[in-house]
């Protein structure tokens, strides 16, 4: 009686869930090992350009603050 209670869900898991789980797992591993796609590479390059622009702006703002309020870093 209690054995059938465990065997049923276990069989469903082994026949349906486990193979699907393995297929999806290894498909995602293969996708991750292929590297960046062309679109992802372009997005990464665009983010790098924006980061450089932001760094330039931050440097400019720091120079302005250093000229106008030399003690701003210590506050």
C-alpha positions as MATLAB code, in Angstrom:
seq = 'XXXXXXXXXXXXXXXXXXXXXXXXXXXXXXXXXXXXXXXXXXXXXXXXXXXXXXXXXXXXXXXXXXXXXXXXXXX';
ca = [
       0.000    0.000    0.000;
       2.581    2.560    1.050;
       5.028    1.287   -1.596;
       2.684    2.324   -4.417;
       2.453    5.747   -2.883;
       6.210    6.234   -3.420;
       6.710    4.299   -6.673;
       4.175    6.311   -8.704;
       5.705    9.764   -8.214;
       9.195    8.256   -8.457;
       8.406    6.730  -11.860;
       6.913   10.005  -13.101;
      10.048   11.805  -11.961;
      12.396    9.287  -13.596;
      10.463    9.084  -16.878;
       9.501   12.741  -17.406;
      11.272   15.169  -15.110;
      14.798   13.736  -14.941;
      15.392   13.455  -18.721;
      13.947   16.916  -19.331;
      16.096   18.296  -16.530;
      19.238   16.711  -18.005;
      18.482   17.919  -21.538;
      17.915   21.498  -20.397;
      20.969   21.432  -18.144;
      23.386   20.293  -20.838;
      21.840   22.584  -23.435;
      22.444   25.561  -21.156;
      26.017   24.361  -20.497;
      26.674   24.148  -24.247;
      25.218   27.613  -24.798;
      27.371   29.078  -22.018;
      30.547   27.490  -23.387;
      30.014   28.940  -26.880;
      30.867   32.456  -25.692;
      29.203   35.702  -26.650;
      26.995   36.044  -29.686;
      27.478   38.907  -32.133;
      24.696   40.939  -30.554;
      26.043   40.360  -27.044;
      29.517   41.397  -28.189;
      28.113   44.635  -29.657;
      26.236   45.349  -26.422;
      29.415   44.767  -24.428;
      31.353   47.151  -26.677;
      28.633   49.801  -26.313;
      28.727   49.434  -22.526;
      32.514   49.782  -22.557;
      32.240   53.019  -24.554;
      29.619   54.376  -22.138;
      31.802   53.440  -19.164;
      34.728   55.351  -20.678;
      32.491   58.365  -21.281;
      31.268   58.233  -17.682;
      34.854   58.018  -16.429;
      35.731   61.127  -18.438;
      32.742   62.973  -16.978;
      33.646   61.935  -13.441;
      37.219   63.126  -13.942;
      35.951   66.465  -15.230;
      33.583   66.850  -12.270;
      36.386   66.022   -9.831;
      38.652   68.643  -11.426;
      35.876   71.250  -11.154;
      35.236   70.343   -7.508;
      38.973   70.418   -6.731;
      39.167   73.948   -8.172;
      36.056   75.281   -6.445;
      36.017   73.362   -3.153;
      39.427   71.803   -2.423;
      38.233   70.113    0.787;
      35.303   68.242   -0.785;
      37.081   64.882   -0.668;
      37.617   65.087    3.090;
      33.982   65.740    3.972;
];
